[in-house]
């Protein structure tokens, strides 16, 4: 691996690219890219934040972090809602306005919005 490729790997990881994306771009094995990234950090630092690109310190033996803070996690998911895995989708009818809306998972959601819930609580 050349010094140029190493710099490109580091730049792409800061942008949040995955090992597979980097390996495709640089025509390297994904395992080569992964090994380089892990060795260059000395094993104590994790990946970069998916939102802001800052390095993340991983805790040994714990689940791998994808974001540097709760703020970054919430910001990223608010701007990338299309990437949420929507299993168990179903349609429900709002108890207040009668409008159909989607519920995800096994939640027992009865209202389409906070406004409908507030109206229903006030007897509307």
MOGILIN-V54991 format. One record per residue. N is the residue number from 1. OMEGA is omega in whole degrees, 0 to 359 (NA if undefined). Layout:
{{N/OMEGA} {N/OMEGA}}
//
This chain:
{{1/182} {2/177} {3/178} {4/179} {5/179} {6/178} {7/179} {8/178} {9/181} {10/180} {11/181} {12/177} {13/177} {14/178} {15/178} {16/179} {17/179} {18/178} {19/181} {20/179} {21/180} {22/182} {23/176} {24/182} {25/185} {26/181} {27/176} {28/175} {29/176} {30/179} {31/177} {32/180} {33/181} {34/179} {35/179} {36/182} {37/182} {38/181} {39/183} {40/178} {41/183} {42/176} {43/184} {44/183} {45/182} {46/181} {47/177} {48/179} {49/181} {50/182} {51/187} {52/178} {53/178} {54/177} {55/180} {56/174} {57/180} {58/176} {59/182} {60/178} {61/180} {62/177} {63/182} {64/179} {65/175} {66/184} {67/182} {68/181} {69/176} {70/179} {71/179} {72/180} {73/181} {74/180} {75/181} {76/181} {77/177} {78/180} {79/182} {80/182} {81/181} {82/180} {83/178} {84/178} {85/185} {86/175} {87/176} {88/176} {89/174} {90/179} {91/178} {92/179} {93/180} {94/180} {95/183} {96/187} {97/179} {98/181} {99/177} {100/178} {101/182} {102/176} {103/181} {104/179} {105/184} {106/181} {107/179} {108/183} {109/183} {110/185} {111/182} {112/182} {113/176} {114/180} {115/179} {116/178} {117/180} {118/177} {119/180} {120/179} {121/180} {122/177} {123/182} {124/NA}}
//
